Amino acid sequence: LNQDNQQHIRTLLDKLPPAYHSTVLAHFNQFVNSAKGAFSDAVSDVFLVASGLISVALIVVCFLPQIPLRSSKMPVTEEAGILLDDELGQRDEEHQPAKVERIAGG
């Protein structure tokens, strides 16, 4: 509850009969304090658990092996085109780069 809403509720409580006013106001103040305490405890618990998970994740990431993203020296677009042609069965041999063949014995 923000300050404006608390003040609005207190003005509504002022309309109560005097016999109940102090008791109800005391309970309302106790409720507001309990709600603030509960929310602050919940938020601190969330941050505590999150910091523990982040620490564990950082340690796990440090021990992961490094895997290269690409092993080919070809441009990405050319490599993707070749893979797509192979998948679709549309490989055109006349437009492919010439292969250098090694001559035996020479």
C-alpha positions in Angstrom: 0.0 0.0 0.0 1.4 3.4 -0.9 1.1 6.4 1.3 -2.0 7.8 -0.6 -3.9 4.6 -0.2 -3.0 4.3 3.4 -4.2 7.8 4.1 -7.4 7.1 2.2 -8.1 4.1 4.4 -7.2 6.0 7.5 -9.8 8.7 6.6 -12.4 6.0 6.1 -11.5 4.5 9.5 -11.9 8.0 11.1 -15.7 7.6 10.3 -16.0 4.6 12.6 -17.5 5.0 16.0 -15.0 6.2 18.7 -15.3 2.9 20.6 -13.9 0.9 17.6 -11.6 3.6 16.1 -8.5 3.0 18.1 -8.7 -0.8 17.9 -9.3 -0.9 14.2 -6.6 1.7 13.5 -4.1 -0.4 15.6 -5.0 -3.5 13.7 -4.7 -1.7 10.4 -1.2 -0.4 11.3 -0.2 -3.9 12.4 -1.4 -5.2 9.0 0.5 -2.6 7.1 3.7 -3.4 9.0 3.2 -7.1 8.7 2.6 -6.8 4.9 5.8 -4.7 4.5 7.8 -7.2 6.5 6.4 -10.1 4.5 7.1 -8.4 1.1 10.6 -7.5 2.1 11.4 -11.0 3.4 10.0 -12.5 0.2 12.0 -10.2 -2.0 15.2 -10.8 0.0 14.7 -14.5 -0.3 14.2 -14.3 -4.1 17.5 -12.3 -4.4 19.3 -14.7 -2.2 18.2 -17.8 -4.2 18.9 -16.0 -7.5 22.4 -15.1 -6.4 23.1 -18.7 -5.4 21.8 -19.9 -8.8 24.0 -17.4 -10.6 27.0 -18.5 -8.7 26.4 -22.1 -9.6 25.8 -21.2 -13.2 29.1 -19.2 -13.3 31.0 -22.2 -12.0 29.4 -24.5 -14.5 30.1 -22.2 -17.4 33.8 -22.0 -16.4 34.1 -25.8 -16.8 32.3 -26.2 -20.1 34.5 -27.2 -23.0 35.0 -24.7 -25.8 33.4 -25.9 -29.0 34.3 -24.0 -32.2 31.4 -22.5 -34.0 32.6 -23.3 -37.5 35.4 -25.4 -38.8 35.2 -24.3 -42.4 37.1 -21.4 -43.9 34.4 -20.9 -46.5 32.2 -17.8 -46.3 29.1 -18.4 -44.3 26.7 -17.8 -47.2 28.6 -20.2 -49.5 28.6 -22.9 -46.8 24.9 -22.5 -46.1 24.1 -22.6 -49.8 26.0 -25.9 -50.3 24.3 -27.5 -47.3 20.9 -26.3 -48.5 21.6 -27.7 -52.0 22.7 -31.0 -50.5 19.5 -31.2 -48.4 17.2 -30.4 -51.3 19.1 -32.5 -53.8 19.6 -29.5 -56.1 23.4 -29.5 -56.4 24.5 -28.2 -59.7 28.0 -29.6 -60.6 28.8 -27.1 -63.4 28.6 -24.1 -61.0 30.7 -25.7 -58.2 34.3 -24.7 -57.7 36.8 -26.9 -59.6 38.5 -29.6 -57.5 42.2 -29.9 -57.7 43.2 -33.5 -58.3 46.6 -34.8 -57.3 48.5 -36.4 -60.1 49.9 -39.8 -59.0 53.7 -40.1 -59.1 54.4 -36.5 -59.8 
